[in-house]
Amino acid sequence: MPIDNNDKRYMQFALQIAKKEQGKTYPNPSIGCVIVKNDKVLGTGYTNAGGVPHAEIMAMASSPDLEGASMYVTMEPCCHYGKSSPCTIEIIKNKIKRVVIGIVDPNPLVSGNGIRELRNNGIDVDIGCCESEALGQNAGFVSRISKGVPKVVAKIAITKDNYMAKNNYDRLKITNAEIDKYIHVLRSKYDGILIGGGTYKRDNPQLNVRLEGYDSFASSRFVLSSHADIIKSSNLYLTKNNADLFFVVSSKLFNISSKELSCNGIKFIKAANDDVGNLLNLEDVIKQIGQNGINNLLIEPGVTLFNNLIKKTIANELIFFQSKQCIGKDGLFVKTLDRLINNKNKSYEFVSKIEMCDTYIIKYTTK
């Protein structure tokens, strides 16, 4: 059956529902599901925190009689046993007549097998409804499954005169209280947050979401630290039991087992070093983070980490929060930032610039 505007309307609804637990479902994708019969919505569902229950299971639990109904789901239903039983079995059991799918699940355990099973049981299946939106919503999951790395977004605060730090490296507060709230909402959409060792030592961040209603939210926190320089008085150490805390250490300079490293609730990841210098190899860092199930990674870099991100085109997207304050001669000139802002970087292209709360939000993406 051809996909029509009515199908797209219900799929758009499913895409909105999928956002409910975004940032909490990893390593699973964030899926939305809507079940309709005679133009009446019988049930809705979304992937819950930790990946279970699945969106389809939640939606089917909403009504005792689903025979002849249509299901709109943003990604192909699973057909294998994992944290839960296959969604396809429950769809068949509930006598759903038609399933409309946004995108095929890239997971090799599914990847068209769910569609095949539904069709073999007499269910009409249509694929590709609002495909680009569904793909965009789960770009991180698709990237991790198909390429072994998460989607990476870097968030950077800069002054009106395009500085991200003072030349003496003293802490510089750039964003205002209203934008800080927006940034905390942004954090809540990501499975993991990564910072460099310099930011960890100088800024003593918490890397949590300090907003009303987000008490249960906790992204995994990642710190780049070749030698595992743990500061026991730091906010991250003191809150290590509130959310996963990983130190990414050098496999070259820190030659002991992961078991020996594991202590006091802190987890460790070993990553390769760059060929030049003692910096960690960012490509390997991102790969190792992906192997820990992170689909969407937010990086909050200092100058050194930002330089390496840009030079190696690690980040898929860049989000700048530009205040209206200037610091003039006190600012630290960062060549990579200057080239990017002046459109001289060949790897990134300008996407948008909007004003919010006396701040410009500027976005770039890889070409």
ChimeraX attribute file (.defattr): number of C-alpha atoms within 10 A of each C-alpha:
attribute: neighborCount
match mode: 1-to-1
recipient: residues
	/A:1	8
	/A:2	8
	/A:3	13
	/A:4	9
	/A:5	10
	/A:6	10
	/A:7	18
	/A:8	17
	/A:9	14
	/A:10	23
	/A:11	27
	/A:12	22
	/A:13	18
	/A:14	26
	/A:15	26
	/A:16	15
	/A:17	22
	/A:18	26
	/A:19	16
	/A:20	19
	/A:21	21
	/A:22	23
	/A:23	26
	/A:24	25
	/A:25	23
	/A:26	25
	/A:27	19
	/A:28	19
	/A:29	26
	/A:30	29
	/A:31	32
	/A:32	31
	/A:33	32
	/A:34	28
	/A:35	27
	/A:36	19
	/A:37	16
	/A:38	9
	/A:39	11
	/A:40	9
	/A:41	15
	/A:42	21
	/A:43	19
	/A:44	26
	/A:45	25
	/A:46	31
	/A:47	28
	/A:48	22
	/A:49	18
	/A:50	16
	/A:51	20
	/A:52	16
	/A:53	18
	/A:54	28
	/A:55	27
	/A:56	28
	/A:57	23
	/A:58	19
	/A:59	21
	/A:60	24
	/A:61	14
	/A:62	14
	/A:63	12
	/A:64	9
	/A:65	13
	/A:66	22
	/A:67	14
	/A:68	15
	/A:69	20
	/A:70	25
	/A:71	31
	/A:72	29
	/A:73	33
	/A:74	37
	/A:75	26
	/A:76	26
	/A:77	30
	/A:78	24
	/A:79	22
	/A:80	16
	/A:81	10
	/A:82	9
	/A:83	11
	/A:84	13
	/A:85	15
	/A:86	17
	/A:87	22
	/A:88	23
	/A:89	16
	/A:90	15
	/A:91	22
	/A:92	17
	/A:93	11
	/A:94	16
	/A:95	17
	/A:96	24
	/A:97	19
	/A:98	22
	/A:99	22
	/A:100	26
	/A:101	26
	/A:102	27
	/A:103	23
	/A:104	22
	/A:105	23
	/A:106	17
	/A:107	14
	/A:108	10
	/A:109	13
	/A:110	17
	/A:111	17
	/A:112	18
	/A:113	19
	/A:114	22
	/A:115	24
	/A:116	15
	/A:117	15
	/A:118	22
	/A:119	15
	/A:120	10
	/A:121	11
	/A:122	13
	/A:123	20
	/A:124	16
	/A:125	18
	/A:126	16
	/A:127	19
	/A:128	16
	/A:129	25
	/A:130	20
	/A:131	18
	/A:132	12
	/A:133	16
	/A:134	26
	/A:135	18
	/A:136	11
	/A:137	20
	/A:138	22
	/A:139	18
	/A:140	24
	/A:141	29
	/A:142	22
	/A:143	18
	/A:144	23
	/A:145	19
	/A:146	13
	/A:147	11
	/A:148	17
	/A:149	27
	/A:150	30
	/A:151	23
	/A:152	22
	/A:153	21
	/A:154	22
	/A:155	19
	/A:156	20
	/A:157	22
	/A:158	23
	/A:159	23
	/A:160	17
	/A:161	14
	/A:162	22
	/A:163	23
	/A:164	27
	/A:165	23
	/A:166	16
	/A:167	13
	/A:168	9
	/A:169	15
	/A:170	10
	/A:171	11
	/A:172	16
	/A:173	11
	/A:174	23
	/A:175	21
	/A:176	12
	/A:177	10
	/A:178	12
	/A:179	19
	/A:180	14
	/A:181	15
	/A:182	13
	/A:183	15
	/A:184	16
	/A:185	15
	/A:186	14
	/A:187	23
	/A:188	23
	/A:189	19
	/A:190	26
	/A:191	24
	/A:192	29
	/A:193	24
	/A:194	23
	/A:195	20
	/A:196	20
	/A:197	24
	/A:198	18
	/A:199	19
	/A:200	21
	/A:201	13
	/A:202	12
	/A:203	15
	/A:204	15
	/A:205	13
	/A:206	16
	/A:207	22
	/A:208	21
	/A:209	20
	/A:210	15
	/A:211	13
	/A:212	6
	/A:213	8
	/A:214	13
	/A:215	10
	/A:216	9
	/A:217	19
	/A:218	20
	/A:219	25
	/A:220	20
	/A:221	22
	/A:222	25
	/A:223	24
	/A:224	26
	/A:225	20
	/A:226	22
	/A:227	16
	/A:228	18
	/A:229	14
	/A:230	16
	/A:231	13
	/A:232	9
	/A:233	9
	/A:234	16
	/A:235	15
	/A:236	26
	/A:237	18
	/A:238	12
	/A:239	15
	/A:240	19
	/A:241	12
	/A:242	16
	/A:243	18
	/A:244	17
	/A:245	22
	/A:246	23
	/A:247	23
	/A:248	26
	/A:249	25
	/A:250	24
	/A:251	17
	/A:252	15
	/A:253	14
	/A:254	14
	/A:255	11
	/A:256	11
	/A:257	11
	/A:258	12
	/A:259	9
	/A:260	8
	/A:261	16
	/A:262	13
	/A:263	10
	/A:264	9
	/A:265	15
	/A:266	17
	/A:267	17
	/A:268	21
	/A:269	20
	/A:270	23
	/A:271	24
	/A:272	21
	/A:273	21
	/A:274	14
	/A:275	9
	/A:276	8
	/A:277	7
	/A:278	13
	/A:279	17
	/A:280	24
	/A:281	17
	/A:282	20
	/A:283	17
	/A:284	16
	/A:285	21
	/A:286	21
	/A:287	17
	/A:288	20
	/A:289	25
	/A:290	25
	/A:291	16
	/A:292	12
	/A:293	19
	/A:294	28
	/A:295	30
	/A:296	29
	/A:297	29
	/A:298	26
	/A:299	24
	/A:300	18
	/A:301	22
	/A:302	21
	/A:303	20
	/A:304	14
	/A:305	20
	/A:306	22
	/A:307	16
	/A:308	17
	/A:309	19
	/A:310	18
	/A:311	12
	/A:312	12
	/A:313	16
	/A:314	18
	/A:315	23
	/A:316	16
	/A:317	19
	/A:318	22
	/A:319	18
	/A:320	21
	/A:321	25
	/A:322	24
	/A:323	22
	/A:324	14
	/A:325	14
	/A:326	15
	/A:327	16
	/A:328	13
	/A:329	9
	/A:330	13
	/A:331	19
	/A:332	17
	/A:333	16
	/A:334	17
	/A:335	10
	/A:336	17
	/A:337	20
	/A:338	14
	/A:339	12
	/A:340	17
	/A:341	16
	/A:342	8
	/A:343	13
	/A:344	13
	/A:345	15
	/A:346	10
	/A:347	15
	/A:348	20
	/A:349	18
	/A:350	15
	/A:351	13
	/A:352	12
	/A:353	15
	/A:354	10
	/A:355	12
	/A:356	12
	/A:357	13
	/A:358	13
	/A:359	23
	/A:360	19
	/A:361	19
	/A:362	18
	/A:363	18
	/A:364	22
	/A:365	17
	/A:366	15
	/A:367	9
